[in-house]
Amino acid sequence: MTILSQTETPNEFAQVVTLGAHTLRADVSEANGGKDLGPSPHDLFDASLAACKTTTAHWYAKRANMPLERVECSVERDDSKEREGVYKLTVKLAYFGPLTPEQRTKLHSAVMRCPLHKLMTTTEVVIETAPL
C-alpha cells in the first residue's frame, strides 16, 4: 500500500494523509507553529503502537477462544531525550471480559510481542527518500 501525505493549505503544516480508502489529517501543535488540526507525526507513531497492542490482544483471544470483550491501552511518551537517541513509550493495558488470571497472563505475553512493538525495538528499518 502507498500512503500519501500532502499539504492541505499552502504555507501551513497541516497534511491530508491518505491510506488506501482512509483519509486523516496530521498537523503540529500551535506551540510548534501549526494549528493542531490533527495528530502530530509523533502522535501517529505512538498511536500505531497502541492500536497494534489492542488488535493483537483481540486477534490472540479469538484464536485461543478467550472471552475478551474489549481492551484499553494508554501510551505515554517521554521524548525528553529523543535527540540523544532515547524515545520512551510507557504502555498500560486493561483487558475486559470474564478472563481467568492465566488467560490474562497469556494475553499480556502475546501483546508484548505485537508486530509494531517488534518493529520498533528489534528491526532495522531502512528508509529511502526520493523525489515523487
C-alpha positions as CSV (number, residue, x, y, z in Angstrom):
1,M,0.0,0.0,0.0
2,T,1.1,3.5,-0.8
3,I,0.5,6.2,1.8
4,L,0.2,9.7,0.5
5,S,0.6,12.8,2.7
6,Q,0.1,16.2,1.1
7,T,-0.1,19.8,2.3
8,E,-3.7,20.8,3.0
9,T,-3.3,24.6,2.7
10,P,-0.2,26.3,1.2
11,N,2.3,27.5,3.7
12,E,0.7,25.6,6.6
13,F,1.8,22.5,8.4
14,A,-1.5,20.5,8.2
15,Q,-1.4,17.5,6.0
16,V,-4.1,15.3,4.4
17,V,-2.9,11.7,4.7
18,T,-4.5,9.0,2.5
19,L,-4.1,5.3,3.4
20,G,-6.0,3.2,0.9
21,A,-9.7,4.0,1.5
22,H,-8.9,6.0,4.6
23,T,-8.2,9.7,5.0
24,L,-7.0,11.5,8.1
25,R,-5.3,14.8,8.9
26,A,-1.9,15.4,10.6
27,D,-0.6,18.7,11.9
28,V,1.7,20.0,14.6
29,S,0.7,21.8,17.8
30,E,0.2,25.5,17.9
31,A,3.3,25.8,20.1
32,N,5.2,24.4,17.1
33,G,3.6,26.7,14.6
34,G,0.7,24.5,13.4
35,K,-3.0,24.8,14.1
36,D,-3.3,21.4,15.9
37,L,-5.9,20.3,13.3
38,G,-4.9,16.6,13.8
39,P,-2.4,14.4,15.5
40,S,1.3,15.1,15.1
41,P,3.5,12.6,13.3
42,H,4.8,11.5,16.8
43,D,1.2,11.1,18.0
44,L,0.5,8.8,15.0
45,F,3.7,6.8,15.6
46,D,2.7,6.3,19.3
47,A,-1.0,5.6,18.3
48,S,0.1,2.9,15.9
49,L,1.7,1.0,18.8
50,A,-1.5,1.3,20.9
51,A,-3.7,0.1,18.1
52,C,-1.3,-2.8,17.4
53,K,-1.3,-3.8,21.0
54,T,-5.1,-3.8,21.3
55,T,-5.8,-5.5,17.9
56,T,-3.1,-8.2,18.8
57,A,-5.0,-8.9,22.0
58,H,-8.3,-9.4,20.1
59,W,-6.5,-11.5,17.5
60,Y,-4.9,-13.7,20.1
61,A,-8.1,-14.0,22.2
62,K,-10.2,-15.0,19.2
63,R,-7.6,-17.6,18.1
64,A,-7.4,-19.0,21.7
65,N,-11.2,-18.9,22.3
66,M,-10.8,-16.4,25.2
67,P,-13.8,-14.3,26.3
68,L,-12.0,-11.0,25.8
69,E,-14.7,-8.3,25.3
70,R,-12.5,-5.2,24.9
71,V,-9.1,-3.8,25.6
72,E,-7.9,-0.3,26.7
73,C,-4.4,0.8,26.0
74,S,-2.7,4.0,27.0
75,V,0.7,5.2,25.8
76,E,2.7,7.9,27.5
77,R,5.6,9.4,25.6
78,D,8.8,10.7,27.2
79,D,10.6,12.4,24.4
80,S,12.9,14.5,26.6
81,K,15.9,12.5,25.4
82,E,14.9,11.9,21.8
83,R,17.8,14.0,20.5
84,E,20.1,11.7,22.5
85,G,18.6,8.6,20.9
86,V,16.1,7.7,23.6
87,Y,12.4,7.8,22.9
88,K,10.5,6.1,25.7
89,L,6.9,4.9,25.5
90,T,5.1,3.6,28.6
91,V,2.3,1.3,27.7
92,K,-0.5,0.3,30.1
93,L,-3.2,-2.2,29.2
94,A,-6.5,-3.3,30.6
95,Y,-8.4,-6.4,29.5
96,F,-12.1,-6.7,30.0
97,G,-14.2,-9.8,30.0
98,P,-14.6,-12.9,32.1
99,L,-10.9,-13.9,31.7
100,T,-9.1,-16.2,34.1
101,P,-5.7,-15.0,35.5
102,E,-4.0,-17.5,33.3
103,Q,-5.7,-16.1,30.2
104,R,-4.8,-12.5,31.2
105,T,-1.2,-13.6,31.5
106,K,-1.2,-15.3,28.1
107,L,-2.9,-12.2,26.5
108,H,-0.3,-9.9,28.0
109,S,2.5,-12.1,26.8
110,A,1.1,-12.0,23.2
111,V,0.6,-8.3,23.4
112,M,4.2,-7.8,24.4
113,R,5.2,-9.3,21.0
114,C,2.8,-7.4,18.8
115,P,4.2,-6.7,15.3
116,L,4.8,-3.0,15.8
117,H,6.5,-3.5,19.2
118,K,8.9,-5.9,17.5
119,L,9.3,-3.5,14.5
120,M,10.0,-0.6,16.8
121,T,12.5,-2.4,19.0
122,T,14.2,-5.3,17.1
123,T,14.1,-4.5,13.4
124,E,16.5,-2.3,11.4
125,V,14.2,0.0,9.4
126,V,15.7,1.3,6.2
127,I,14.1,4.5,4.8
128,E,14.9,5.7,1.3
129,T,13.8,9.2,0.5
130,A,13.5,10.1,-3.2
131,P,11.6,12.6,-5.4
132,L,7.9,11.8,-6.0
